[in-house]
């Protein structure tokens, strides 16, 4: 997950950095730093952030984007 994808996924869910940090058990300062291109402490934190976003319905594409999953059937 790229910094842009993190920012897009968080925005799609209308999560603040603090809200996402609470859900993923990652420091909010690390989220802000990563979104600004400053890196992140560990790949485990990136995985935790991605897991929370995907569980909430965010779908990542292979380029550099993210979107909310569309509902099917109705």
PDB file of N, CA, C, O and CB in Angstrom:
ATOM      1  N   UNK A   1       0.852  -1.169   0.000  1.00  0.00           N
ATOM      2  CA  UNK A   1       0.000   0.000   0.000  1.00  0.00           C
ATOM      3  C   UNK A   1       0.896   1.229   0.000  1.00  0.00           C
ATOM      4  O   UNK A   1       1.788   1.369   0.836  1.00  0.00           O
ATOM      5  CB  UNK A   1      -0.969   0.000   1.221  1.00  0.00           C
ATOM      6  N   UNK A   2       0.642   2.104  -0.945  1.00  0.00           N
ATOM      7  CA  UNK A   2       1.425   3.332  -1.045  1.00  0.00           C
ATOM      8  C   UNK A   2       0.873   4.405  -0.104  1.00  0.00           C
ATOM      9  O   UNK A   2      -0.245   4.273   0.395  1.00  0.00           O
ATOM     10  CB  UNK A   2       1.433   3.846  -2.495  1.00  0.00           C
ATOM     11  N   UNK A   3       1.634   5.448   0.138  1.00  0.00           N
ATOM     12  CA  UNK A   3       1.108   6.558   0.943  1.00  0.00           C
ATOM     13  C   UNK A   3      -0.165   7.161   0.345  1.00  0.00           C
ATOM     14  O   UNK A   3      -1.091   7.510   1.078  1.00  0.00           O
ATOM     15  CB  UNK A   3       2.168   7.643   1.085  1.00  0.00           C
ATOM     16  N   UNK A   4      -0.212   7.282  -0.968  1.00  0.00           N
ATOM     17  CA  UNK A   4      -1.396   7.824  -1.630  1.00  0.00           C
ATOM     18  C   UNK A   4      -2.601   6.915  -1.403  1.00  0.00           C
ATOM     19  O   UNK A   4      -3.700   7.399  -1.130  1.00  0.00           O
ATOM     20  CB  UNK A   4      -1.138   8.001  -3.137  1.00  0.00           C
ATOM     21  N   UNK A   5      -2.402   5.612  -1.512  1.00  0.00           N
ATOM     22  CA  UNK A   5      -3.501   4.672  -1.282  1.00  0.00           C
ATOM     23  C   UNK A   5      -3.998   4.742   0.160  1.00  0.00           C
ATOM     24  O   UNK A   5      -5.202   4.673   0.409  1.00  0.00           O
ATOM     25  CB  UNK A   5      -3.058   3.243  -1.614  1.00  0.00           C
ATOM     26  N   UNK A   6      -3.084   4.878   1.094  1.00  0.00           N
ATOM     27  CA  UNK A   6      -3.493   5.009   2.498  1.00  0.00           C
ATOM     28  C   UNK A   6      -4.353   6.247   2.677  1.00  0.00           C
ATOM     29  O   UNK A   6      -5.418   6.186   3.290  1.00  0.00           O
ATOM     30  CB  UNK A   6      -2.261   5.076   3.426  1.00  0.00           C
ATOM     31  N   UNK A   7      -3.892   7.368   2.143  1.00  0.00           N
ATOM     32  CA  UNK A   7      -4.634   8.623   2.277  1.00  0.00           C
ATOM     33  C   UNK A   7      -5.999   8.518   1.602  1.00  0.00           C
ATOM     34  O   UNK A   7      -6.998   8.986   2.148  1.00  0.00           O
ATOM     35  CB  UNK A   7      -3.833   9.791   1.674  1.00  0.00           C
ATOM     36  N   UNK A   8      -6.047   7.907   0.419  1.00  0.00           N
ATOM     37  CA  UNK A   8      -7.314   7.763  -0.293  1.00  0.00           C
ATOM     38  C   UNK A   8      -8.279   6.838   0.455  1.00  0.00           C
ATOM     39  O   UNK A   8      -9.468   7.136   0.571  1.00  0.00           O
ATOM     40  CB  UNK A   8      -7.065   7.227  -1.705  1.00  0.00           C
ATOM     41  N   UNK A   9      -7.769   5.733   0.954  1.00  0.00           N
ATOM     42  CA  UNK A   9      -8.613   4.800   1.698  1.00  0.00           C
ATOM     43  C   UNK A   9      -9.157   5.407   2.968  1.00  0.00           C
ATOM     44  O   UNK A   9     -10.329   5.232   3.299  1.00  0.00           O
ATOM     45  CB  UNK A   9      -7.846   3.552   2.028  1.00  0.00           C
ATOM     46  N   UNK A  10      -8.309   6.117   3.677  1.00  0.00           N
ATOM     47  CA  UNK A  10      -8.738   6.774   4.917  1.00  0.00           C
ATOM     48  C   UNK A  10      -9.788   7.831   4.614  1.00  0.00           C
ATOM     49  O   UNK A  10     -10.779   7.951   5.333  1.00  0.00           O
ATOM     50  CB  UNK A  10      -7.534   7.410   5.647  1.00  0.00           C
ATOM     51  N   UNK A  11      -9.571   8.603   3.543  1.00  0.00           N
ATOM     52  CA  UNK A  11     -10.532   9.643   3.161  1.00  0.00           C
ATOM     53  C   UNK A  11     -11.867   9.039   2.737  1.00  0.00           C
ATOM     54  O   UNK A  11     -12.923   9.577   3.067  1.00  0.00           O
ATOM     55  CB  UNK A  11      -9.964  10.500   2.027  1.00  0.00           C
ATOM     56  N   UNK A  12     -11.826   7.927   2.007  1.00  0.00           N
ATOM     57  CA  UNK A  12     -13.062   7.279   1.564  1.00  0.00           C
ATOM     58  C   UNK A  12     -13.928   6.866   2.740  1.00  0.00           C
ATOM     59  O   UNK A  12     -15.156   6.904   2.667  1.00  0.00           O
ATOM     60  CB  UNK A  12     -12.746   6.065   0.706  1.00  0.00           C
ATOM     61  N   UNK A  13     -13.279   6.474   3.818  1.00  0.00           N
ATOM     62  CA  UNK A  13     -14.015   6.048   5.019  1.00  0.00           C
ATOM     63  C   UNK A  13     -14.291   7.200   5.981  1.00  0.00           C
ATOM     64  O   UNK A  13     -14.975   7.038   6.992  1.00  0.00           O
ATOM     65  CB  UNK A  13     -13.238   4.963   5.745  1.00  0.00           C
ATOM     66  N   UNK A  14     -13.742   8.369   5.643  1.00  0.00           N
ATOM     67  CA  UNK A  14     -13.866   9.551   6.487  1.00  0.00           C
ATOM     68  C   UNK A  14     -13.287   9.306   7.876  1.00  0.00           C
ATOM     69  O   UNK A  14     -13.833   9.764   8.879  1.00  0.00           O
ATOM     70  CB  UNK A  14     -15.326   9.968   6.597  1.00  0.00           C
ATOM     71  N   UNK A  15     -12.166   8.573   7.919  1.00  0.00           N
ATOM     72  CA  UNK A  15     -11.430   8.333   9.160  1.00  0.00           C
ATOM     73  C   UNK A  15     -10.397   9.432   9.336  1.00  0.00           C
ATOM     74  O   UNK A  15      -9.739   9.827   8.374  1.00  0.00           O
ATOM     75  CB  UNK A  15     -10.752   6.932   9.154  1.00  0.00           C
ATOM     76  N   UNK A  16     -10.251   9.924  10.547  1.00  0.00           N
ATOM     77  CA  UNK A  16      -9.124  10.791  10.858  1.00  0.00           C
ATOM     78  C   UNK A  16      -7.912   9.892  11.086  1.00  0.00           C
ATOM     79  O   UNK A  16      -8.068   8.687  11.285  1.00  0.00           O
ATOM     80  CB  UNK A  16      -9.416  11.700  12.112  1.00  0.00           C
ATOM     81  N   UNK A  17      -6.699  10.466  11.060  1.00  0.00           N
ATOM     82  CA  UNK A  17      -5.544   9.634  11.397  1.00  0.00           C
ATOM     83  C   UNK A  17      -5.686   8.981  12.774  1.00  0.00           C
ATOM     84  O   UNK A  17      -5.298   7.828  12.959  1.00  0.00           O
ATOM     85  CB  UNK A  17      -4.271  10.470  11.353  1.00  0.00           C
ATOM     86  N   UNK A  18      -6.235   9.709  13.726  1.00  0.00           N
ATOM     87  CA  UNK A  18      -6.399   9.169  15.081  1.00  0.00           C
ATOM     88  C   UNK A  18      -7.379   7.997  15.103  1.00  0.00           C
ATOM     89  O   UNK A  18      -7.147   7.007  15.798  1.00  0.00           O
ATOM     90  CB  UNK A  18      -6.880  10.266  16.035  1.00  0.00           C
ATOM     91  N   UNK A  19      -8.464   8.104  14.352  1.00  0.00           N
ATOM     92  CA  UNK A  19      -9.445   7.009  14.306  1.00  0.00           C
ATOM     93  C   UNK A  19      -8.846   5.754  13.685  1.00  0.00           C
ATOM     94  O   UNK A  19      -9.026   4.649  14.197  1.00  0.00           O
ATOM     95  CB  UNK A  19     -10.690   7.437  13.516  1.00  0.00           C
ATOM     96  N   UNK A  20      -8.134   5.932  12.581  1.00  0.00           N
ATOM     97  CA  UNK A  20      -7.498   4.784  11.943  1.00  0.00           C
ATOM     98  C   UNK A  20      -6.426   4.200  12.846  1.00  0.00           C
ATOM     99  O   UNK A  20      -6.288   2.980  12.939  1.00  0.00           O
ATOM    100  CB  UNK A  20      -6.896   5.181  10.593  1.00  0.00           C
ATOM    101  N   UNK A  21      -5.677   5.050  13.501  1.00  0.00           N
ATOM    102  CA  UNK A  21      -4.630   4.596  14.421  1.00  0.00           C
ATOM    103  C   UNK A  21      -5.212   3.738  15.533  1.00  0.00           C
ATOM    104  O   UNK A  21      -4.647   2.702  15.885  1.00  0.00           O
ATOM    105  CB  UNK A  21      -3.886   5.791  15.019  1.00  0.00           C
ATOM    106  N   UNK A  22      -6.340   4.168  16.086  1.00  0.00           N
ATOM    107  CA  UNK A  22      -6.990   3.387  17.147  1.00  0.00           C
ATOM    108  C   UNK A  22      -7.409   2.010  16.641  1.00  0.00           C
ATOM    109  O   UNK A  22      -7.217   1.008  17.328  1.00  0.00           O
ATOM    110  CB  UNK A  22      -8.215   4.139  17.692  1.00  0.00           C
ATOM    111  N   UNK A  23      -7.976   1.963  15.451  1.00  0.00           N
ATOM    112  CA  UNK A  23      -8.430   0.694  14.885  1.00  0.00           C
ATOM    113  C   UNK A  23      -7.268  -0.243  14.577  1.00  0.00           C
ATOM    114  O   UNK A  23      -7.360  -1.449  14.807  1.00  0.00           O
ATOM    115  CB  UNK A  23      -9.234   0.945  13.622  1.00  0.00           C
ATOM    116  N   UNK A  24      -6.173   0.314  14.055  1.00  0.00           N
ATOM    117  CA  UNK A  24      -5.047  -0.512  13.605  1.00  0.00           C
ATOM    118  C   UNK A  24      -3.975  -0.698  14.671  1.00  0.00           C
ATOM    119  O   UNK A  24      -3.027  -1.460  14.480  1.00  0.00           O
ATOM    120  CB  UNK A  24      -4.424   0.099  12.379  1.00  0.00           C
ATOM    121  N   UNK A  25      -4.125  -0.004  15.789  1.00  0.00           N
ATOM    122  CA  UNK A  25      -3.114  -0.077  16.867  1.00  0.00           C
ATOM    123  C   UNK A  25      -1.737   0.382  16.369  1.00  0.00           C
ATOM    124  O   UNK A  25      -0.713  -0.249  16.630  1.00  0.00           O
ATOM    125  CB  UNK A  25      -3.018  -1.525  17.419  1.00  0.00           C
ATOM    126  N   UNK A  26      -1.757   1.511  15.639  1.00  0.00           N
ATOM    127  CA  UNK A  26      -0.553   2.123  15.083  1.00  0.00           C
ATOM    128  C   UNK A  26      -0.555   3.586  15.514  1.00  0.00           C
ATOM    129  O   UNK A  26      -1.620   4.203  15.535  1.00  0.00           O
ATOM    130  CB  UNK A  26      -0.496   1.982  13.507  1.00  0.00           C
ATOM    131  N   UNK A  27       0.587   4.162  15.857  1.00  0.00           N
ATOM    132  CA  UNK A  27       0.607   5.581  16.249  1.00  0.00           C
ATOM    133  C   UNK A  27       0.094   6.493  15.131  1.00  0.00           C
ATOM    134  O   UNK A  27       0.474   6.333  13.971  1.00  0.00           O
ATOM    135  CB  UNK A  27       2.029   5.998  16.642  1.00  0.00           C
ATOM    136  N   UNK A  28      -0.765   7.444  15.480  1.00  0.00           N
ATOM    137  CA  UNK A  28      -1.317   8.348  14.464  1.00  0.00           C
ATOM    138  C   UNK A  28      -0.228   9.196  13.821  1.00  0.00           C
ATOM    139  O   UNK A  28      -0.346   9.563  12.652  1.00  0.00           O
ATOM    140  CB  UNK A  28      -2.384   9.256  15.080  1.00  0.00           C
ATOM    141  N   UNK A  29       0.825   9.512  14.560  1.00  0.00           N
ATOM    142  CA  UNK A  29       1.922  10.284  13.980  1.00  0.00           C
ATOM    143  C   UNK A  29       2.597   9.509  12.852  1.00  0.00           C
ATOM    144  O   UNK A  29       3.098  10.104  11.899  1.00  0.00           O
ATOM    145  CB  UNK A  29       2.949  10.649  15.060  1.00  0.00           C
ATOM    146  N   UNK A  30       2.609   8.197  12.961  1.00  0.00           N
ATOM    147  CA  UNK A  30       3.201   7.362  11.924  1.00  0.00           C
ATOM    148  C   UNK A  30       2.341   7.376  10.663  1.00  0.00           C
ATOM    149  O   UNK A  30       2.868   7.362   9.551  1.00  0.00           O
ATOM    150  CB  UNK A  30       3.380   5.927  12.430  1.00  0.00           C
ATOM    151  N   UNK A  31       1.031   7.403  10.831  1.00  0.00           N
ATOM    152  CA  UNK A  31       0.122   7.468   9.689  1.00  0.00           C
ATOM    153  C   UNK A  31       0.333   8.776   8.934  1.00  0.00           C
ATOM    154  O   UNK A  31       0.460   8.780   7.710  1.00  0.00           O
ATOM    155  CB  UNK A  31      -1.349   7.338  10.150  1.00  0.00           C
ATOM    156  N   UNK A  32       0.369   9.876   9.663  1.00  0.00           N
ATOM    157  CA  UNK A  32       0.572  11.187   9.044  1.00  0.00           C
ATOM    158  C   UNK A  32       1.915  11.241   8.330  1.00  0.00           C
ATOM    159  O   UNK A  32       1.993  11.725   7.201  1.00  0.00           O
ATOM    160  CB  UNK A  32       0.488  12.303  10.099  1.00  0.00           C
ATOM    161  N   UNK A  33       2.954  10.759   8.960  1.00  0.00           N
ATOM    162  CA  UNK A  33       4.291  10.756   8.354  1.00  0.00           C
ATOM    163  C   UNK A  33       4.307   9.913   7.075  1.00  0.00           C
ATOM    164  O   UNK A  33       4.879  10.332   6.068  1.00  0.00           O
ATOM    165  CB  UNK A  33       5.337  10.220   9.357  1.00  0.00           C
ATOM    166  N   UNK A  34       3.687   8.733   7.107  1.00  0.00           N
ATOM    167  CA  UNK A  34       3.664   7.853   5.936  1.00  0.00           C
ATOM    168  C   UNK A  34       2.896   8.502   4.790  1.00  0.00           C
ATOM    169  O   UNK A  34       3.346   8.476   3.644  1.00  0.00           O
ATOM    170  CB  UNK A  34       3.036   6.494   6.293  1.00  0.00           C
ATOM    171  N   UNK A  35       1.729   9.088   5.097  1.00  0.00           N
ATOM    172  CA  UNK A  35       0.935   9.732   4.055  1.00  0.00           C
ATOM    173  C   UNK A  35       1.703  10.879   3.397  1.00  0.00           C
ATOM    174  O   UNK A  35       1.481  11.173   2.222  1.00  0.00           O
ATOM    175  CB  UNK A  35      -0.383  10.248   4.638  1.00  0.00           C
ATOM    176  N   UNK A  36       2.576  11.511   4.117  1.00  0.00           N
ATOM    177  CA  UNK A  36       3.380  12.617   3.571  1.00  0.00           C
ATOM    178  C   UNK A  36       4.647  12.131   2.889  1.00  0.00           C
ATOM    179  O   UNK A  36       5.456  12.937   2.429  1.00  0.00           O
ATOM    180  CB  UNK A  36       3.746  13.592   4.675  1.00  0.00           C
ATOM    181  N   UNK A  37       4.825  10.811   2.821  1.00  0.00           N
ATOM    182  CA  UNK A  37       5.976  10.240   2.130  1.00  0.00           C
ATOM    183  C   UNK A  37       7.198  10.047   2.995  1.00  0.00           C
ATOM    184  O   UNK A  37       8.295   9.834   2.479  1.00  0.00           O
ATOM    185  CB  UNK A  37       6.335  11.092   0.995  1.00  0.00           C
ATOM    186  N   UNK A  38       7.027  10.116   4.308  1.00  0.00           N
ATOM    187  CA  UNK A  38       8.163  10.013   5.213  1.00  0.00           C
ATOM    188  C   UNK A  38       8.490   8.624   5.700  1.00  0.00           C
ATOM    189  O   UNK A  38       9.356   8.470   6.561  1.00  0.00           O
ATOM    190  CB  UNK A  38       7.927  10.855   6.364  1.00  0.00           C
ATOM    191  N   UNK A  39       7.837   7.615   5.186  1.00  0.00           N
ATOM    192  CA  UNK A  39       8.137   6.257   5.625  1.00  0.00           C
ATOM    193  C   UNK A  39       7.338   5.848   6.848  1.00  0.00           C
ATOM    194  O   UNK A  39       6.611   6.644   7.443  1.00  0.00           O
ATOM    195  CB  UNK A  39       9.604   6.124   5.917  1.00  0.00           C
ATOM    196  N   UNK A  40       7.494   4.593   7.200  1.00  0.00           N
ATOM    197  CA  UNK A  40       6.759   4.026   8.332  1.00  0.00           C
ATOM    198  C   UNK A  40       7.698   3.084   9.079  1.00  0.00           C
ATOM    199  O   UNK A  40       8.634   2.539   8.496  1.00  0.00           O
ATOM    200  CB  UNK A  40       5.460   3.273   7.858  1.00  0.00           C
ATOM    201  N   UNK A  41       7.448   2.901  10.342  1.00  0.00           N
ATOM    202  CA  UNK A  41       8.370   2.146  11.190  1.00  0.00           C
ATOM    203  C   UNK A  41       8.511   0.688  10.780  1.00  0.00           C
ATOM    204  O   UNK A  41       9.611   0.137  10.828  1.00  0.00           O
ATOM    205  CB  UNK A  41       7.917   2.215  12.615  1.00  0.00           C
ATOM    206  N   UNK A  42       7.411   0.056  10.376  1.00  0.00           N
ATOM    207  CA  UNK A  42       7.513  -1.364  10.057  1.00  0.00           C
ATOM    208  C   UNK A  42       6.469  -1.783   9.034  1.00  0.00           C
ATOM    209  O   UNK A  42       5.408  -1.171   8.912  1.00  0.00           O
ATOM    210  CB  UNK A  42       7.366  -2.198  11.318  1.00  0.00           C
ATOM    211  N   UNK A  43       6.793  -2.830   8.310  1.00  0.00           N
ATOM    212  CA  UNK A  43       5.841  -3.403   7.355  1.00  0.00           C
ATOM    213  C   UNK A  43       4.626  -3.973   8.086  1.00  0.00           C
ATOM    214  O   UNK A  43       3.534  -4.038   7.522  1.00  0.00           O
ATOM    215  CB  UNK A  43       6.518  -4.503   6.505  1.00  0.00           C
ATOM    216  N   UNK A  44       4.814  -4.383   9.328  1.00  0.00           N
ATOM    217  CA  UNK A  44       3.688  -4.888  10.116  1.00  0.00           C
ATOM    218  C   UNK A  44       2.639  -3.792  10.328  1.00  0.00           C
ATOM    219  O   UNK A  44       1.441  -4.072  10.345  1.00  0.00           O
ATOM    220  CB  UNK A  44       4.180  -5.424  11.477  1.00  0.00           C
ATOM    221  N   UNK A  45       3.092  -2.552  10.488  1.00  0.00           N
ATOM    222  CA  UNK A  45       2.155  -1.443  10.638  1.00  0.00           C
ATOM    223  C   UNK A  45       1.400  -1.187   9.344  1.00  0.00           C
ATOM    224  O   UNK A  45       0.197  -0.928   9.369  1.00  0.00           O
ATOM    225  CB  UNK A  45       2.890  -0.179  11.074  1.00  0.00           C
ATOM    226  N   UNK A  46       2.090  -1.258   8.222  1.00  0.00           N
ATOM    227  CA  UNK A  46       1.430  -1.093   6.925  1.00  0.00           C
ATOM    228  C   UNK A  46       0.381  -2.194   6.742  1.00  0.00           C
ATOM    229  O   UNK A  46      -0.734  -1.924   6.293  1.00  0.00           O
ATOM    230  CB  UNK A  46       2.472  -1.127   5.763  1.00  0.00           C
ATOM    231  N   UNK A  47       0.731  -3.404   7.081  1.00  0.00           N
ATOM    232  CA  UNK A  47      -0.203  -4.528   6.966  1.00  0.00           C
ATOM    233  C   UNK A  47      -1.416  -4.335   7.864  1.00  0.00           C
ATOM    234  O   UNK A  47      -2.539  -4.637   7.461  1.00  0.00           O
ATOM    235  CB  UNK A  47       0.498  -5.842   7.315  1.00  0.00           C
ATOM    236  N   UNK A  48      -1.202  -3.834   9.075  1.00  0.00           N
ATOM    237  CA  UNK A  48      -2.310  -3.604  10.006  1.00  0.00           C
ATOM    238  C   UNK A  48      -3.239  -2.512   9.477  1.00  0.00           C
ATOM    239  O   UNK A  48      -4.460  -2.633   9.578  1.00  0.00           O
ATOM    240  CB  UNK A  48      -1.774  -3.218  11.401  1.00  0.00           C
ATOM    241  N   UNK A  49      -2.669  -1.457   8.919  1.00  0.00           N
ATOM    242  CA  UNK A  49      -3.478  -0.379   8.351  1.00  0.00           C
ATOM    243  C   UNK A  49      -4.287  -0.886   7.168  1.00  0.00           C
ATOM    244  O   UNK A  49      -5.478  -0.600   7.047  1.00  0.00           O
ATOM    245  CB  UNK A  49      -2.590   0.798   7.922  1.00  0.00           C
ATOM    246  N   UNK A  50      -3.635  -1.632   6.304  1.00  0.00           N
ATOM    247  CA  UNK A  50      -4.325  -2.168   5.127  1.00  0.00           C
ATOM    248  C   UNK A  50      -5.454  -3.107   5.543  1.00  0.00           C
ATOM    249  O   UNK A  50      -6.539  -3.067   4.964  1.00  0.00           O
ATOM    250  CB  UNK A  50      -3.333  -2.908   4.209  1.00  0.00           C
ATOM    251  N   UNK A  51      -5.207  -3.940   6.534  1.00  0.00           N
ATOM    252  CA  UNK A  51      -6.225  -4.884   6.996  1.00  0.00           C
ATOM    253  C   UNK A  51      -7.463  -4.148   7.508  1.00  0.00           C
ATOM    254  O   UNK A  51      -8.589  -4.537   7.196  1.00  0.00           O
ATOM    255  CB  UNK A  51      -5.653  -5.789   8.102  1.00  0.00           C
ATOM    256  N   UNK A  52      -7.264  -3.102   8.279  1.00  0.00           N
ATOM    257  CA  UNK A  52      -8.395  -2.319   8.800  1.00  0.00           C
ATOM    258  C   UNK A  52      -9.165  -1.678   7.654  1.00  0.00           C
ATOM    259  O   UNK A  52     -10.395  -1.736   7.622  1.00  0.00           O
ATOM    260  CB  UNK A  52      -7.902  -1.233   9.786  1.00  0.00           C
ATOM    261  N   UNK A  53      -8.452  -1.067   6.713  1.00  0.00           N
ATOM    262  CA  UNK A  53      -9.120  -0.402   5.594  1.00  0.00           C
ATOM    263  C   UNK A  53      -9.883  -1.394   4.733  1.00  0.00           C
ATOM    264  O   UNK A  53     -11.019  -1.124   4.342  1.00  0.00           O
ATOM    265  CB  UNK A  53      -8.105   0.349   4.742  1.00  0.00           C
ATOM    266  N   UNK A  54      -9.279  -2.540   4.430  1.00  0.00           N
ATOM    267  CA  UNK A  54      -9.966  -3.547   3.618  1.00  0.00           C
ATOM    268  C   UNK A  54     -11.179  -4.123   4.341  1.00  0.00           C
ATOM    269  O   UNK A  54     -12.210  -4.374   3.717  1.00  0.00           O
ATOM    270  CB  UNK A  54      -9.002  -4.671   3.248  1.00  0.00           C
ATOM    271  N   UNK A  55     -11.066  -4.332   5.632  1.00  0.00           N
ATOM    272  CA  UNK A  55     -12.203  -4.859   6.403  1.00  0.00           C
ATOM    273  C   UNK A  55     -13.374  -3.875   6.400  1.00  0.00           C
ATOM    274  O   UNK A  55     -14.531  -4.275   6.521  1.00  0.00           O
ATOM    275  CB  UNK A  55     -11.775  -5.164   7.854  1.00  0.00           C
ATOM    276  N   UNK A  56     -13.062  -2.594   6.261  1.00  0.00           N
ATOM    277  CA  UNK A  56     -14.101  -1.564   6.229  1.00  0.00           C
ATOM    278  C   UNK A  56     -14.635  -1.321   4.819  1.00  0.00           C
ATOM    279  O   UNK A  56     -15.519  -0.486   4.630  1.00  0.00           O
ATOM    280  CB  UNK A  56     -13.560  -0.267   6.800  1.00  0.00           C
ATOM    281  N   UNK A  57     -14.101  -2.051   3.815  1.00  0.00           N
ATOM    282  CA  UNK A  57     -14.640  -1.963   2.467  1.00  0.00           C
ATOM    283  C   UNK A  57     -13.776  -1.267   1.441  1.00  0.00           C
ATOM    284  O   UNK A  57     -14.226  -1.053   0.316  1.00  0.00           O
ATOM    285  CB  UNK A  57     -15.907  -1.288   2.519  1.00  0.00           C
ATOM    286  N   UNK A  58     -12.561  -0.907   1.783  1.00  0.00           N
ATOM    287  CA  UNK A  58     -11.672  -0.264   0.821  1.00  0.00           C
ATOM    288  C   UNK A  58     -11.034  -1.320  -0.066  1.00  0.00           C
ATOM    289  O   UNK A  58     -10.575  -2.357   0.413  1.00  0.00           O
ATOM    290  CB  UNK A  58     -10.588   0.570   1.541  1.00  0.00           C
ATOM    291  N   UNK A  59     -11.011  -1.043  -1.371  1.00  0.00           N
ATOM    292  CA  UNK A  59     -10.378  -1.917  -2.355  1.00  0.00           C
ATOM    293  C   UNK A  59      -9.225  -1.137  -2.968  1.00  0.00           C
ATOM    294  O   UNK A  59      -9.400   0.000  -3.406  1.00  0.00           O
ATOM    295  CB  UNK A  59     -11.402  -2.399  -3.459  1.00  0.00           C
ATOM    296  N   UNK A  60      -8.054  -1.744  -2.998  1.00  0.00           N
ATOM    297  CA  UNK A  60      -6.867  -1.111  -3.557  1.00  0.00           C
ATOM    298  C   UNK A  60      -6.639  -1.636  -4.969  1.00  0.00           C
ATOM    299  O   UNK A  60      -6.838  -2.822  -5.233  1.00  0.00           O
ATOM    300  CB  UNK A  60      -5.625  -1.368  -2.664  1.00  0.00           C
ATOM    301  N   UNK A  61      -6.213  -0.741  -5.890  1.00  0.00           N
ATOM    302  CA  UNK A  61      -5.870  -1.214  -7.227  1.00  0.00           C
ATOM    303  C   UNK A  61      -4.365  -1.348  -7.340  1.00  0.00           C
ATOM    304  O   UNK A  61      -3.626  -0.953  -6.438  1.00  0.00           O
ATOM    305  CB  UNK A  61      -6.416  -0.260  -8.313  1.00  0.00           C
ATOM    306  N   UNK A  62      -3.922  -1.900  -8.440  1.00  0.00           N
ATOM    307  CA  UNK A  62      -2.496  -2.203  -8.583  1.00  0.00           C
ATOM    308  C   UNK A  62      -1.659  -0.996  -8.984  1.00  0.00           C
ATOM    309  O   UNK A  62      -0.432  -1.084  -9.020  1.00  0.00           O
ATOM    310  CB  UNK A  62      -2.310  -3.291  -9.597  1.00  0.00           C
ATOM    311  N   UNK A  63      -2.290   0.109  -9.280  1.00  0.00           N
ATOM    312  CA  UNK A  63      -1.540   1.289  -9.698  1.00  0.00           C
ATOM    313  C   UNK A  63      -1.244   2.152  -8.481  1.00  0.00           C
ATOM    314  O   UNK A  63      -0.191   2.006  -7.860  1.00  0.00           O
ATOM    315  CB  UNK A  63      -2.321   2.097 -10.768  1.00  0.00           C
ATOM    316  N   UNK A  64      -2.150   3.037  -8.136  1.00  0.00           N
ATOM    317  CA  UNK A  64      -1.925   3.907  -6.983  1.00  0.00           C
ATOM    318  C   UNK A  64      -3.244   4.488  -6.502  1.00  0.00           C
ATOM    319  O   UNK A  64      -3.322   5.677  -6.193  1.00  0.00           O
ATOM    320  CB  UNK A  64      -0.938   5.036  -7.334  1.00  0.00           C
ATOM    321  N   UNK A  65      -4.268   3.673  -6.435  1.00  0.00           N
ATOM    322  CA  UNK A  65      -5.563   4.172  -6.032  1.00  0.00           C
ATOM    323  C   UNK A  65      -6.254   3.273  -5.041  1.00  0.00           C
ATOM    324  O   UNK A  65      -5.789   2.181  -4.713  1.00  0.00           O
ATOM    325  CB  UNK A  65      -6.425   4.356  -7.219  1.00  0.00           C
ATOM    326  N   UNK A  66      -7.385   3.774  -4.573  1.00  0.00           N
ATOM    327  CA  UNK A  66      -8.212   3.037  -3.630  1.00  0.00           C
ATOM    328  C   UNK A  66      -9.640   3.527  -3.800  1.00  0.00           C
ATOM    329  O   UNK A  66      -9.872   4.674  -4.182  1.00  0.00           O
ATOM    330  CB  UNK A  66      -7.713   3.220  -2.153  1.00  0.00           C
ATOM    331  N   UNK A  67     -10.591   2.654  -3.514  1.00  0.00           N
ATOM    332  CA  UNK A  67     -12.005   3.025  -3.589  1.00  0.00           C
ATOM    333  C   UNK A  67     -12.782   2.151  -2.621  1.00  0.00           C
ATOM    334  O   UNK A  67     -12.287   1.124  -2.154  1.00  0.00           O
ATOM    335  CB  UNK A  67     -12.560   2.877  -5.043  1.00  0.00           C
ATOM    336  N   UNK A  68     -13.986   2.565  -2.330  1.00  0.00           N
ATOM    337  CA  UNK A  68     -14.865   1.723  -1.540  1.00  0.00           C
ATOM    338  C   UNK A  68     -15.452   0.672  -2.452  1.00  0.00           C
ATOM    339  O   UNK A  68     -15.749   0.951  -3.613  1.00  0.00           O
ATOM    340  CB  UNK A  68     -15.979   2.551  -0.848  1.00  0.00           C
ATOM    341  N   UNK A  69     -15.623  -0.528  -1.944  1.00  0.00           N
ATOM    342  CA  UNK A  69     -16.216  -1.620  -2.706  1.00  0.00           C
ATOM    343  C   UNK A  69     -17.656  -1.250  -3.039  1.00  0.00           C
ATOM    344  O   UNK A  69     -18.339  -0.600  -2.247  1.00  0.00           O
ATOM    345  CB  UNK A  69     -16.150  -2.964  -1.913  1.00  0.00           C
ATOM    346  N   UNK A  70     -18.107  -1.663  -4.205  1.00  0.00           N
ATOM    347  CA  UNK A  70     -19.491  -1.421  -4.576  1.00  0.00           C
ATOM    348  C   UNK A  70     -20.345  -2.586  -4.127  1.00  0.00           C
ATOM    349  O   UNK A  70     -19.903  -3.735  -4.132  1.00  0.00           O
ATOM    350  CB  UNK A  70     -19.627  -1.200  -6.090  1.00  0.00           C
ATOM    351  N   UNK A  71     -21.551  -2.286  -3.744  1.00  0.00           N
ATOM    352  CA  UNK A  71     -22.469  -3.348  -3.344  1.00  0.00           C
ATOM    353  C   UNK A  71     -23.104  -3.943  -4.586  1.00  0.00           C
ATOM    354  O   UNK A  71     -23.445  -3.225  -5.527  1.00  0.00           O
ATOM    355  CB  UNK A  71     -23.554  -2.818  -2.369  1.00  0.00           C
ATOM    356  N   UNK A  72     -23.261  -5.257  -4.584  1.00  0.00           N
ATOM    357  CA  UNK A  72     -23.864  -5.929  -5.732  1.00  0.00           C
ATOM    358  C   UNK A  72     -25.221  -6.469  -5.356  1.00  0.00           C
ATOM    359  O   UNK A  72     -25.519  -6.671  -4.178  1.00  0.00           O
ATOM    360  CB  UNK A  72     -22.964  -7.060  -6.246  1.00  0.00           C
ATOM    361  N   UNK A  73     -26.036  -6.700  -6.351  1.00  0.00           N
ATOM    362  CA  UNK A  73     -27.317  -7.350  -6.125  1.00  0.00           C
ATOM    363  C   UNK A  73     -28.501  -6.416  -6.135  1.00  0.00           C
ATOM    364  O   UNK A  73     -29.562  -6.803  -6.625  1.00  0.00           O
ATOM    365  CB  UNK A  73     -27.285  -8.060  -4.845  1.00  0.00           C
ATOM    366  N   UNK A  74     -28.380  -5.215  -5.624  1.00  0.00           N
ATOM    367  CA  UNK A  74     -29.527  -4.287  -5.590  1.00  0.00           C
ATOM    368  C   UNK A  74     -29.134  -2.958  -6.105  1.00  0.00           C
ATOM    369  O   UNK A  74     -29.960  -2.046  -6.155  1.00  0.00           O
ATOM    370  CB  UNK A  74     -30.085  -4.143  -4.192  1.00  0.00           C
TER     371      UNK A  74
END
